[in-house]
Amino acid sequence: MAASPTTPLGEHVGKHPGEPNVMEPALLAEPVKGYGALREQGRVVRGRFLDDSPVWFVTRFDDVREVLRDQRFVNSTSALDAADDGPVGRLMETMGLPEEMRPYLLGSILNSDAPDHTRLRRLVSRAFTARKITDLRPRVQEITTELLARLPEHAEDGVVDLIEHFAYPLPITVICELVGIPEADRPQWRAWGADLVSLTPDAFGRSLPAMIDHIHELIRLRRGALTDDLLSELIRAHDDDGGRLSDVEMVTLVLTLVIAGHETTAHLIGNGTAALLTHPDQRRLLQADPGLLPRAVHELMRWCGPVQMTQLRYASEDIDLAGTPVRKGDAVQLLLVSANFDPRHYDDPERLDLTRHPAGQAENHVGFGHGMHYCLGATLARQEGEVALGTLFTRYPDLSLAVRPDDLQRAALPGSWRLKALPVRL
């Protein structure tokens, strides 16, 4: 599958021989192979972030899991006596964001550490409990069935794009209903989300302020008519005790949950469908035994998960990391894609095997992360994946790719595996 460039970032590639930049063409085009070579080079490898700042790549499964649960590695530079906001802050400058936008990104739950992270996660975690997600399943199934029934309406010459008409609409509908985003606003949210993940300065700088303004307006309107959605719960938490949740934190929680809640799940569904269409033996296995779906989603998350590296973490003190001295303030990038293909942990890791993960046992991959920052919406994402894939191949048992596998186009974004389109024949 080809990766096509969608962002002008990458001007620093090649400036430091022997220290690969995350925008290296080889890493963008073939991340499994490219980051796999780094994994075999060493457990910890010196590299470069988007802004050309140095970073330590952690490459192997056991080491990645260890760092993910080691709270000496923090997500924010605020406690490190740093002179600036670090690589993420400099990336925001590259994106052309006005100064007043910085708190909405740097202060999000993704960039926070305990105790703030614990406080923010507690405020939203009730919406993502196993019981809540189980109760939501009939609605997920209903949305899935409706979308699949309408697919023939979108076909042109017998071909329909599953990304456009299924993989995206399903999770954005689910997360927007959960959070409380009105139906009329959802197409705009999808467009904004695409702009943010594109890392294109004009689009990013245009869309983030628009999203922030929109969320403030949603909060103003909802405050006058509270319901049982998550947005209303956050408003109550803010208004009942302002110390529990600030205005900026409330906005960033909504922003983060909606974007993270549909972008990654959409591409889990898209990537997973493409994987099954190009591995007919595994597809037949799944169609013969729908009970395999939970294990299958875990394997697809390992083999073609949409998130291939974590955001940067920083050493809060001098640390010996797998034999490499990492100094306080050093940036660390955990390579989920190389960890998930580590032959020290998996037999024949490049083989897609839907029976690989034992049923009912602990998660045997790092596609959703690990430790304190484990993906809040992982249970929902897995459920949507199970419903989407199971229903898709039941409703359209003869589904096939409308192009050669090598002609599928991916967005050339670091740390991401995203199909731009998935043309199929029903």
Number of C-alpha atoms within 10 A of each C-alpha: 13 16 20 15 15 13 14 10 19 16 12 17 20 15 12 13 9 10 18 25 27 25 23 18 18 13 21 24 22 14 22 19 16 18 25 22 14 21 23 14 11 14 20 25 20 17 21 24 26 21 20 21 15 19 24 24 27 28 30 27 25 16 16 26 19 14 20 22 15 13 15 16 22 24 25 21 26 16 11 15 10 10 8 11 15 19 19 21 17 15 18 21 15 16 19 15 19 11 9 8 15 15 12 21 19 20 18 22 22 18 20 19 22 12 8 16 18 14 14 20 16 11 16 19 11 12 18 17 15 12 10 13 18 15 11 16 15 12 12 21 18 11 20 24 17 12 18 19 13 12 16 14 10 14 16 10 7 13 19 23 19 23 21 16 17 23 29 20 20 25 28 25 21 21 19 23 16 18 21 19 21 11 12 8 11 17 13 13 21 17 12 20 21 16 19 18 16 18 21 17 21 12 18 21 21 17 20 20 16 11 17 18 12 15 19 15 12 16 19 12 11 15 15 9 8 14 12 10 15 20 25 19 17 22 20 15 17 17 15 11 11 12 9 16 22 14 14 16 20 22 23 22 22 23 21 15 18 26 20 18 24 25 20 20 25 28 25 27 31 29 24 24 26 21 18 20 19 15 14 11 12 18 19 14 15 21 16 10 11 15 13 17 21 19 23 27 24 24 23 23 23 24 24 24 28 27 23 25 22 18 15 22 23 23 22 22 14 13 16 10 17 14 9 12 11 20 15 16 20 22 26 27 24 26 26 28 33 26 30 29 26 21 16 12 15 16 11 12 16 14 12 19 18 22 17 16 18 11 12 8 8 8 14 15 23 24 27 24 21 17 14 16 19 14 16 20 20 16 17 24 23 21 20 26 30 23 22 26 24 18 17 20 19 12 14 13 13 9 15 17 18 17 13 10 15 8 11 18 16 21 21 23 22 22 20 21 25 24 22 18 17 24 21 18 19 19
